[in-house]
C-alpha cells in the first residue's frame, strides 16, 4: 500500500472510531437525563399520593369531629352586614 492510502485508511479509521465513541457517549447522556426525569416524576407522584392520603385523613377526622360536636351552620353574616355594631360602652 502506498503512503497516501495508509494515511487515508488511518484517518478514516480514527474518524469512524470517534463517531462511534461520540454516539455511544451521547446515548449514555440521554439515558441518564431520561432516568433523572423518571425519578423526578416518581417523586412527584409520591408527593401527590401523600397529599391525597393526608387530605382523606383530614376529611375523615372532620367527619368524626362533626359527629362528636354538634356544629350548626351560622345564620349570622359577618359583622357590619346589616347588623348594628356595638360600641364598648353600650
C-alpha positions in Angstrom: 0.0 0.0 0.0 1.2 3.5 -0.7 1.8 6.0 2.0 -1.3 8.1 0.9 -3.6 5.1 1.1 -2.2 4.2 4.6 -2.8 7.7 5.8 -6.3 7.7 4.3 -7.2 4.4 5.9 -5.8 5.6 9.3 -7.7 8.9 9.1 -11.0 7.2 8.2 -10.5 4.6 10.9 -9.9 7.4 13.6 -12.9 9.4 12.4 -15.1 6.3 12.4 -13.9 5.4 16.0 -14.5 9.0 17.1 -18.1 8.9 15.6 -18.8 5.6 17.3 -17.5 6.9 20.7 -19.5 10.1 20.4 -22.7 8.3 19.5 -22.2 6.0 22.5 -21.5 8.9 24.8 -24.5 10.8 23.6 -26.8 7.8 24.2 -25.4 7.4 27.7 -26.1 11.1 28.4 -29.6 10.9 27.1 -30.3 7.7 29.1 -29.0 9.4 32.3 -31.2 12.5 31.7 -34.3 10.3 31.0 -33.6 8.4 34.2 -33.5 11.7 36.1 -36.8 12.6 34.6 -38.3 9.3 35.6 -37.0 9.8 39.1 -38.4 13.3 39.3 -41.8 12.0 38.0 -41.9 9.2 40.6 -41.1 11.7 43.3 -43.9 14.0 42.2 -46.3 11.0 42.2 -45.2 10.0 45.7 -45.8 13.5 47.0 -49.2 13.7 45.3 -50.2 10.4 46.9 -49.0 11.6 50.3 -51.0 14.8 49.9 -54.1 12.8 48.8 -53.8 10.5 51.8 -53.4 13.5 54.1 -56.5 15.1 52.6 -58.5 11.9 53.1 -57.3 11.6 56.7 -58.3 15.2 57.4 -61.7 14.6 55.8 -62.3 11.6 58.0 -61.2 13.5 61.1 -63.5 16.3 60.2 -66.4 13.9 59.8 -65.6 12.3 63.2 -65.3 15.7 64.9 -68.6 16.8 63.4 -70.2 13.6 64.8 -68.8 14.3 68.3 -69.6 18.1 68.2 -72.8 19.4 67.0 -72.0 22.3 64.9 -74.9 24.2 63.4 -74.3 26.4 60.4 -74.3 30.1 61.3 -77.2 32.1 60.0 -75.5 35.4 61.0 -73.5 37.2 58.4 -70.2 38.8 59.2 -70.3 41.8 61.4 -71.2 45.0 59.6 -73.6 43.5 57.1 -77.0 44.7 58.3 -76.1 44.3 62.0 -75.5 47.2 64.3 -72.0 47.3 65.8 -72.0 47.7 69.5 -69.6 50.2 71.0 -67.6 49.2 74.0 -69.6 51.5 76.3 -73.0 50.1 75.2 
